């Protein structure tokens, strides 16, 4: 029956998404779904710490890493170019992630303590939905810095992020100097060394 097969595909997709959502943020062996359309890569590899030149960067030109725009969770527009000339931390989170909720207060404290010299940007995604993202930001105190609504995965793919509670650190030239998970003491230590 051709009609029966067509009806089972969306149901199977929804069931898979529900299972991933319920299990993605609970343990050390986490394997969360990548944002829609993203290519999943292994998260077992050691985090990247190489400071390679930004692709497409030339003297006086905007580095490709920060040549993007995105919508914020409150409906505004964020220009990646606003990160130029100052180190930045991109914190990738999901509204339904209990681990993200658990560290949000410390991430907000890191932002407050370093606001004069480092940009901190939250990048919400993985099917969170705008209202859930706004509620998460209000409830956890992270509404003091920009948070991007990236349910389509544009920014996640740009930085090759495949799981939430992930950090990408950029130096003032827009070069990725770290990409991966961090404990809160490691985050503070790395942020203090950014230039």
N, C-alpha and C positions, 0 to 999 in steps of 0.2 A: 504494500500500500504506500504509494508515494507520499500522500498527505501525512501519514503517521510518522515517517522518517523526518520530515521537515519539522514537525512539532517537537520531536525528541531532541533535536540539536540545540534549540535555545534552552530547554530544560536542563540538558547535560551541562551546558555552559554555565547556567546559573548555579547549579549544584556545585560545580568545580570552583566557581568564584566564592561561594559561601564557605566551602571547606577551607579554601586558602585564607579567607578573611578571618575565620575563627582560629586558625592555627598559626598564622604568620608572625605573630608577635609574642609567642609564649616561651621560647626556649633557646638554648644555645645552638641547636641544630636547625635553626630557622632557615627556611627556603621560601621567602615571600614571592608573590607574583610580581613581575615587572610591570610597569605602567603599560597601558594599552598600546600596542604597536612596538614596544621596546623589545630588543633582543636580550634574552636572559643570558647572563654569563655566570661563571662559577664565583661564589663569594668565599670559597675556601682559600683562594690565593692571598698572599700577603698584600696589605694595602700599598698603594702606590705612594712613594715618597720622592720620586725623581722630579727634579726641577727642569723639565724640558722646556724649550722655548715654545711660546704659544703659537699654534698653527696660524699662519696668515699674518703674524705680527711684523710690522716694519716700523722703522723709526718714525715717530709721530702718528702712526696709525693706531686705531683702536684694536686691541688684541681680539682675536676671534672668540676666545673664551667668554668675553663679556659683551659680545655683539649680539644681543638678543633683547627681546621685550616680552613681558608676560603680564597677565592680569593678577592683581592682588586679591586676597580673600574678601576685601571690602569693595571690590569692583573697580578699583583704580588701575592705572597702568604703571608698571615698573620698567624702567630702562636699565638694562645691564650696564650700559655705558656710565651710569652714575657710580659704579664701583671703581672707575679708573682713578689711579693715583693713590689708592689707599688699600691696604690689605683687606681681605674679606673672608668670612666664614659662611658657607652655605650649609644649612642644617636641613636635611631631608627627613620629613616626618609624615606620619599618617594619623588622622584623627582617631582611628579605632585602635591604635597601637598603645598598649599599656606601658611598654618600656619608654616610648616617646613621652607619654604623660608623666612618667616617673622622673624624667630628667629635665622636663621643660622649665621648671623653676630655676635649676642651676644654669641652663642655657641662657635664660633671661638675665640672671645675675652676671654671667660672663659678658653679656652684651652691655649691661649697665656699667660694669667696671672698665670696659675697654672702648666705650662709644666714641671717645675723642680720637682714637687712632685706628680702629678696626670697624668695618661694616659687618653686621651680622644679619643674614637674610634667611628666613625660614622658607622651605619649599615643600608645601603640602601636596600630597597626591595619593596614588594607589587607591582610587575609587572612594576617596573621603567624602566628596560632595561639599559644596560651598557652605551650607548652613552648619554642617558638622565641623568644618574647618573654623568658621567664625566662633562657634561655641567652644571648641577646644582652645583657641587663642584667648578668649575671655576667661575661661575657667582656669587656665594654667598660668596666666600673667605674661604671655608672650606677645600681647598686642602692642607692646611698646616699640617694636621694630617691624619692618616690612615682612609679610608672609605672602608667598605667591600661591595662587590656586593653579596647580599643575596637574589636574586630573587627566589631561591628554598626554602627559609624559614628555612634553617638549624639553623642559629643563632637565628632567631626569636623564633623558637620552643624551642630551648635549654633554653631560658630565659622566655618562656611563654608569649611573647609579641604578642598582637593581634591588635594593632593600632599604627599608626605612630605618631611621636612627643611624644615619650615615652623614659624614661630614666631608666637605670639600673645602680645602683652604687654599686661598689664592694670595700671592704676594702683591705688592703695590703695582707691579707690571702686568698683573692679570695672569700670571703663570700658576698652574696648579702645582702646589708644593706638597700636598697630602690629599689622599682620597681613601676613606675607609671609616670603620667604626672607631670610636674613642671613648674611654672612660672619662668621667668628668674631671679628674685630676689631669689626665693626659690632654684634654681639651684646653684647660687653663694653661698648662705648660706650653703647648704648641701656639696658642694665641699670643702668649707673652713674647714668643720668639719671632712672630711675624713682622716683616718689614717691607 
